[in-house]
Amino acid sequence: MHTALTLIQAIISILLIIAILLQSRGSGLSATFGGEGNVYRTKRGVEKMLFYATIGLVTLFLGISLTTILTQR
């Protein structure tokens, strides 16, 4: 069971990395020096779905990590 949980945790971590990288935007060097506009807007469509998928993946990752820790003892 420990091997299966570790494999599932690895798959979820890869999916989580992909989801986070898809959300990042190419803001360039302007954001480094404070040139970002900080425009607040609502998420729509695929962006909103990706946001909720990231939250779900983080929750799954946390749950499986805790389960893996508890089953080792």
C-alpha positions as semicolon CSV with decimal commas, in nm:
position;residue;x (nm);y (nm);z (nm)
1;M;0,000;0,000;0,000
2;H;0,288;0,233;0,075
3;T;0,424;0,190;-0,278
4;A;0,086;0,272;-0,434
5;L;0,049;0,585;-0,221
6;T;0,399;0,698;-0,316
7;L;0,326;0,645;-0,685
8;I;-0,003;0,836;-0,663
9;Q;0,174;1,115;-0,475
10;A;0,439;1,140;-0,749
11;I;0,173;1,157;-1,022
12;I;-0,022;1,426;-0,836
13;S;0,296;1,627;-0,778
14;I;0,375;1,626;-1,151
15;L;0,018;1,734;-1,232
16;L;0,043;2,007;-0,969
17;I;0,368;2,139;-1,116
18;I;0,209;2,150;-1,461
19;A;-0,100;2,329;-1,329
20;I;0,109;2,592;-1,151
21;L;0,331;2,651;-1,452
22;L;0,029;2,693;-1,678
23;Q;-0,101;2,968;-1,450
24;S;0,216;3,176;-1,457
25;R;0,226;3,464;-1,698
26;G;0,515;3,605;-1,892
27;S;0,536;3,941;-1,720
28;G;0,902;3,993;-1,803
29;L;1,131;4,220;-1,604
30;S;0,869;4,489;-1,546
31;A;0,723;4,295;-1,253
32;T;1,068;4,269;-1,098
33;F;1,096;4,644;-1,060
34;G;0,737;4,703;-0,956
35;G;0,602;4,786;-1,299
36;E;0,313;4,544;-1,281
37;G;-0,028;4,709;-1,310
38;N;-0,202;4,505;-1,037
39;V;-0,526;4,502;-1,230
40;Y;-0,790;4,301;-1,050
41;R;-1,016;4,097;-1,271
42;T;-1,226;3,785;-1,251
43;K;-1,111;3,447;-1,373
44;R;-1,316;3,303;-1,657
45;G;-1,328;2,987;-1,862
46;V;-1,018;2,770;-1,870
47;E;-0,832;2,997;-1,629
48;K;-1,101;2,948;-1,363
49;M;-1,111;2,572;-1,421
50;L;-0,730;2,552;-1,393
51;F;-0,742;2,754;-1,069
52;Y;-0,994;2,516;-0,911
53;A;-0,802;2,213;-1,042
54;T;-0,489;2,344;-0,870
55;I;-0,676;2,378;-0,540
56;G;-0,810;2,023;-0,579
57;L;-0,465;1,884;-0,658
58;V;-0,313;2,057;-0,355
59;T;-0,586;1,912;-0,134
60;L;-0,531;1,562;-0,276
61;F;-0,154;1,596;-0,238
62;L;-0,189;1,702;0,126
63;G;-0,432;1,419;0,202
64;I;-0,215;1,153;0,042
65;S;0,096;1,290;0,212
66;L;-0,071;1,270;0,551
67;T;-0,202;0,921;0,474
68;T;0,146;0,809;0,373
69;I;0,292;0,942;0,697
70;L;0,024;0,781;0,910
71;T;0,054;0,439;0,742
72;Q;0,431;0,425;0,803
73;R;0,389;0,413;1,178
